[in-house]
Amino acid sequence: MLQELVNNFYFTENEAKVYLAALQLGRSRVSSIAKKAELNRITAYEILRRLVQMGIAHSVLYSNVQSFTVITPDILVSKMESRLKVAQQILPQLALFNHTNIAKPKVAFFEGIEGIRTLYEDTLSSKDKIICNIANPENLLKTVGVDFFDQYVKKRLRRKIQVRVLLPDSTRNKKYKKETKSVMREVKYFDGEIFDMPNEILIYDNKISLLSFSSLVGVLVEDEDIYKSMLALWKMAWGSSK
């Protein structure tokens, strides 16, 4: 059942564990759901918060104690079917966009946590097998979740896609330097006190993804000239970083 949720409902493994635990328990506190799912309380709470934003879980207060409940499987299936119907309705319009003058830059907007995740997963299609990145890991992980990011890294490694990432020079970011070879990641640091970078930029193939973690908005630009310009700026920053 766990694997079916992961494969067919776009849950991560831990999200599936939390959903099943909450489904079995009914309305329950985070601690109870975490114990049932065999996860620590902080991880379970973060996942429940994401499920609430996705409309899959609901949070209620009883006697000043927060508890959670999840939608039933039939409603979950209906939710997936509704999304499929919407996708089918807009497919003709999307096809028209796809055949419009290809010389024009393609720009797409994404909203919410799922939008940010979608943009991140798009990098897994990189034909050049290299992603140039300016990142803020702390804000990224708070937004997409540690479990999602871990799964993303595994997928990236299976596709043999390398990443070169510029990070703010902070104590908590030093750990990423130690694991560079095992995760095909090359890291350099810039002065985060001088250059404030709360969000993220991903540069790959002819695409640039701009992510805003505070407003949960992402923009994907696909254009060769814009890509070359952004890559040149990234290379200048990379060359002057340590």
Buried (B, 14 or more C-beta within 10 A) or exposed (E): EEEEBBEEBBBBBBBBBBBBBBBEBEEBBBEBBBBBBEBEBEBBBBBBBBBBEBEBBBEEEEEEEEBBBBBEEEEBEEBEEEEEEEEEEEEEEEEEEEEEEEEEEBEBEBEBBBBBBBBBBBBBEBEEEBBBBBBBBBBBBEBBBBBBBBBBBEEBBEEEBBBBBBBBBEEEBEEBEEEBEEEBBBBBBBEBEEEEBEBBBBBBBBBBBBBBBEEBBBBBBBBEEBBEEBBEEBEEBBEEBE
